[in-house]
């Protein structure tokens, strides 16, 4: 089964009937026969809730909800923290490189909300409508926190927009990774500065795919002369988990071009396309 991640713009095209009907039929056929499983993230929720046209918002929710049983993937900040923590615990001999499953996500952690019991029993098989019903009934504080994700995550990502002469320096990288190192080990033992330093000295960026891709995508955005805005952060909320852990990622031309400049090992990252027809041809050729 192919884990397919469509960026928000493509869901919007399908919902508004702007996409080619034959392409949509092909996509539905792949999902109905179990060859494709759609993946959603918190970025889809944010962008849908920010839609000011109520009719369009409902069209989007209905469209995404019709995609069958989706998988929910953790957002980039949670993924990066878990990658670094897992690697650090392995370094300390407290963990044997436990595999990170980004699809067993309680993505409500990213808005500091416990998953309600009605949804907890569903585990990762949460319908789109169930998610939106919960959020739309939530308190104003929860909604504000959710809609502010792009803005609150802007500061650490802005720090990665380094001088455009090359990739981030080791010092910049270490300072960024240090934000994600746990403050204490399981059992409550504090992590000392000496231990942190020893870990950072031998840190292998390739061991943390989401972190590696965030740094390199931001690097290419910086080289292109872009100044990070909240909209770019939401693009990264789509791109980092999708590209790092899904099989196929369909996004807009700009993000696809930045991703194609990355030099990652083959077979470990999502095949990335600028259009739905391109992605469908690729999927139909391998399933």
C-alpha positions as CSV (number, residue, x, y, z in Angstrom):
1,X,0.0,0.0,0.0
2,X,1.3,3.4,-1.0
3,X,1.1,6.2,1.7
4,X,0.1,9.2,-0.3
5,X,0.3,12.8,1.0
6,X,-1.5,15.5,-1.0
7,X,-0.7,19.1,-0.1
8,X,-3.6,21.3,0.8
9,X,-3.7,22.9,-2.6
10,X,-4.5,19.6,-4.3
11,X,-7.3,18.8,-1.8
12,X,-8.7,22.2,-2.5
13,X,-8.6,21.6,-6.3
14,X,-10.4,18.3,-5.8
15,X,-13.0,19.8,-3.5
16,X,-13.8,22.7,-5.8
17,X,-13.9,20.4,-8.9
18,X,-10.9,22.2,-10.4
19,X,-9.0,18.9,-10.8
20,X,-9.5,16.8,-13.9
21,X,-12.4,14.4,-13.1
22,X,-10.6,11.4,-14.7
23,X,-7.6,12.0,-12.4
24,X,-9.9,12.1,-9.4
25,X,-11.7,8.9,-10.4
26,X,-8.3,7.2,-10.8
27,X,-7.3,8.4,-7.3
28,X,-10.5,7.1,-5.8
29,X,-10.1,3.8,-7.5
30,X,-6.6,3.4,-6.1
31,X,-7.9,4.2,-2.6
32,X,-11.0,2.0,-2.8
33,X,-9.0,-1.0,-3.9
34,X,-6.5,-0.6,-1.0
35,X,-3.5,0.4,-3.2
36,X,-3.3,3.9,-1.8
37,X,-3.9,5.2,1.8
38,X,-4.2,8.9,2.3
39,X,-2.1,10.6,4.9
40,X,-3.2,13.8,6.7
41,X,-1.4,16.1,9.1
42,X,-2.1,18.9,11.4
43,X,-1.3,21.3,8.6
44,X,-4.4,20.2,6.7
45,X,-6.5,21.0,9.8
46,X,-4.9,24.4,10.3
47,X,-5.4,25.5,6.6
48,X,-8.9,24.1,6.5
49,X,-9.9,26.0,9.7
50,X,-8.3,29.2,8.4
51,X,-10.6,29.1,5.3
52,X,-12.8,32.1,5.6
53,X,-15.5,30.8,3.1
54,X,-17.7,28.5,5.1
55,X,-19.0,26.7,2.0
56,X,-15.5,26.0,0.8
57,X,-14.5,24.8,4.2
58,X,-17.3,22.3,4.3
59,X,-16.4,21.1,0.8
60,X,-12.9,20.5,1.9
61,X,-13.9,18.6,5.0
62,X,-16.3,16.4,3.0
63,X,-13.7,15.8,0.3
64,X,-11.0,14.8,2.7
65,X,-13.5,12.7,4.7
66,X,-14.4,10.8,1.6
67,X,-10.8,9.6,1.2
68,X,-11.5,6.4,3.2
69,X,-9.7,5.6,6.4
70,X,-6.8,8.0,6.6
71,X,-3.5,7.8,8.5
72,X,-2.6,10.8,10.7
73,X,1.1,11.7,10.7
74,X,2.9,13.6,13.5
75,X,3.8,17.2,12.7
76,X,7.4,18.2,12.2
77,X,8.2,19.5,15.6
78,X,7.1,16.3,17.3
79,X,8.8,14.1,14.7
80,X,12.1,16.0,15.1
81,X,12.0,15.8,18.9
82,X,11.3,12.0,18.8
83,X,14.1,11.4,16.3
84,X,16.7,13.3,18.4
85,X,15.4,11.8,21.7
86,X,15.6,8.2,20.3
87,X,19.1,8.8,18.9
88,X,20.2,10.3,22.2
89,X,18.8,7.4,24.3
90,X,20.6,4.9,22.0
91,X,23.8,6.9,22.4
92,X,23.4,6.6,26.2
93,X,22.7,2.9,26.0
94,X,19.1,3.4,27.2
95,X,17.5,2.4,24.0
96,X,18.5,0.1,21.1
97,X,17.5,2.4,18.3
98,X,13.8,2.0,18.6
99,X,12.1,2.6,15.3
100,X,10.0,5.8,15.2
101,X,6.5,5.2,13.8
102,X,5.3,8.6,12.8
103,X,1.9,7.2,12.0
104,X,1.0,6.2,15.5
105,X,0.6,9.8,16.2
106,X,-1.3,11.6,18.9
107,X,-1.1,14.8,17.0
108,X,-3.2,16.6,19.6
109,X,0.0,16.8,21.6
110,X,1.0,19.6,19.2
111,X,-1.8,21.8,20.5
112,X,-1.3,20.7,24.1
113,X,-4.7,18.9,24.3
114,X,-5.4,15.4,25.5
115,X,-7.2,13.3,23.0
116,X,-10.8,12.9,24.1
117,X,-11.9,9.4,25.1
118,X,-14.4,9.3,22.1
119,X,-11.4,9.6,19.8
120,X,-8.8,7.7,21.8
121,X,-10.6,4.4,21.2
122,X,-10.1,5.0,17.4
123,X,-6.4,5.2,17.7
124,X,-4.9,6.3,14.4
125,X,-8.0,5.6,12.4
126,X,-9.6,9.0,13.0
127,X,-12.1,10.3,10.5
128,X,-11.6,13.8,9.2
129,X,-15.1,14.8,10.3
130,X,-14.5,13.5,13.8
131,X,-11.4,15.6,14.1
132,X,-13.1,18.7,12.9
133,X,-16.2,18.2,15.1
134,X,-13.9,17.9,18.1
135,X,-11.9,21.1,17.3
136,X,-15.0,23.2,16.3
137,X,-16.5,22.4,19.7
138,X,-13.3,23.1,21.5
139,X,-12.6,26.1,23.7
140,X,-11.4,29.4,22.1
141,X,-8.0,28.9,23.8
142,X,-7.5,25.5,22.0
143,X,-8.5,27.0,18.7
144,X,-6.1,29.9,19.1
145,X,-3.3,27.5,20.0
146,X,-4.0,25.4,16.9
147,X,-4.3,28.3,14.5
148,X,-1.1,29.9,15.9
149,X,1.1,26.8,15.2
150,X,2.7,28.4,12.1
151,X,3.5,31.6,14.0
152,X,4.8,30.0,17.2
153,X,7.1,27.7,15.2
154,X,8.5,30.6,13.1
155,X,11.3,31.7,15.5
156,X,13.4,28.5,15.7
157,X,13.0,27.9,11.9
158,X,13.9,31.6,11.2
159,X,17.2,30.9,13.0
160,X,18.0,28.3,10.3
161,X,17.8,30.9,7.6
162,X,21.6,31.3,7.7
163,X,24.0,33.3,5.5
164,X,23.5,32.2,1.9
165,X,27.1,31.1,1.4
166,X,26.6,27.4,2.4
167,X,24.7,25.0,4.6
168,X,24.4,25.6,8.4
169,X,27.6,25.7,10.3
170,X,28.2,23.0,12.9
171,X,27.7,25.5,15.6
172,X,24.3,26.5,14.3
173,X,23.3,22.9,13.8
174,X,24.4,21.9,17.4
175,X,22.5,24.8,18.9
176,X,19.4,23.8,17.0
177,X,19.7,20.1,17.9
178,X,20.3,21.0,21.5
179,X,16.7,22.3,21.7
180,X,15.5,18.8,21.2
181,X,17.8,16.8,23.6
182,X,15.7,15.6,26.6
183,X,16.4,17.4,29.9
184,X,16.6,14.1,31.7
185,X,16.9,10.4,31.1
186,X,14.1,7.8,31.8
187,X,14.1,7.5,35.6
188,X,14.8,11.2,36.2
189,X,18.6,11.4,35.8
190,X,19.5,14.9,34.5
191,X,21.3,15.3,31.2
192,X,24.5,17.2,32.0
193,X,26.2,19.7,29.6
194,X,29.1,17.3,29.3
195,X,26.8,14.5,28.1
196,X,25.1,16.8,25.6
197,X,28.5,17.9,24.2
198,X,29.6,14.3,23.8
199,X,26.4,13.5,21.9
200,X,26.6,16.6,19.7
201,X,30.3,15.9,18.8
202,X,29.3,12.6,17.2
203,X,25.9,13.6,15.9
204,X,25.0,12.1,12.5
205,X,22.3,14.2,10.8
206,X,21.3,11.4,8.5
207,X,20.0,9.5,11.6
208,X,17.2,12.1,11.9
209,X,15.5,12.4,8.5
210,X,12.9,15.0,9.4
211,X,15.5,17.2,11.0
212,X,17.9,16.7,8.1
213,X,15.2,17.6,5.6
214,X,14.1,20.7,7.5
215,X,17.6,22.0,7.6
216,X,18.3,21.4,3.9
217,X,14.9,22.6,2.6
218,X,15.4,25.8,4.7
219,X,18.9,26.1,3.3
220,X,17.7,26.1,-0.3
221,X,14.9,28.5,0.5
222,X,17.4,30.8,2.0
223,X,19.7,30.5,-1.0
224,X,16.8,31.5,-3.1
225,X,16.5,34.7,-1.1
226,X,13.2,34.0,0.7
227,X,12.4,35.6,4.0
228,X,10.5,33.1,6.2
229,X,6.9,33.9,6.8
230,X,4.1,32.1,8.6
231,X,2.9,30.6,5.3
232,X,6.3,29.0,4.7
233,X,6.1,27.4,8.1
234,X,2.8,25.7,7.2
235,X,4.4,24.6,3.9
236,X,7.1,23.0,6.0
237,X,4.5,21.4,8.3
238,X,3.3,19.6,5.2
239,X,6.7,18.9,3.6
240,X,8.9,17.6,6.4
241,X,6.7,14.7,7.6
242,X,5.4,13.9,4.1
243,X,8.8,13.8,2.4
244,X,10.6,12.1,5.3
245,X,8.1,9.3,6.0
246,X,5.4,8.9,3.3
247,X,5.8,7.1,-0.1
248,X,4.5,9.8,-2.4
249,X,4.2,13.5,-1.8
250,X,2.3,15.8,-4.1
251,X,2.9,19.5,-3.4
252,X,3.2,22.8,-5.2
253,X,5.9,23.7,-7.7
254,X,8.0,25.8,-5.4
255,X,8.3,23.2,-2.5
256,X,8.8,20.4,-5.0
257,X,11.7,22.3,-6.6
258,X,13.3,22.8,-3.2
259,X,12.9,19.2,-2.3
260,X,14.4,18.0,-5.6
261,X,17.6,19.8,-4.8
262,X,18.2,17.6,-1.8
263,X,20.7,14.7,-2.1
264,X,19.2,12.0,0.1
265,X,19.8,8.3,-0.2
266,X,17.4,6.7,-2.7
267,X,14.5,4.7,-1.4
268,X,14.2,6.3,2.0
269,X,12.2,9.4,1.1
270,X,8.9,10.2,-0.7
271,X,8.8,10.4,-4.4
272,X,7.8,14.1,-4.9
273,X,5.6,15.5,-7.7
274,X,4.2,18.8,-8.7
275,X,0.8,17.5,-10.0
276,X,-1.7,14.8,-9.3
277,X,-1.5,13.3,-12.8
278,X,2.3,12.8,-12.5
279,X,1.9,11.1,-9.1
280,X,-0.9,8.9,-10.4
281,X,1.2,7.7,-13.3
282,X,4.0,6.9,-10.9
283,X,1.8,5.0,-8.4
284,X,0.0,3.0,-11.2
285,X,3.4,2.0,-12.4
286,X,4.5,0.4,-9.1
287,X,1.3,-1.1,-7.6
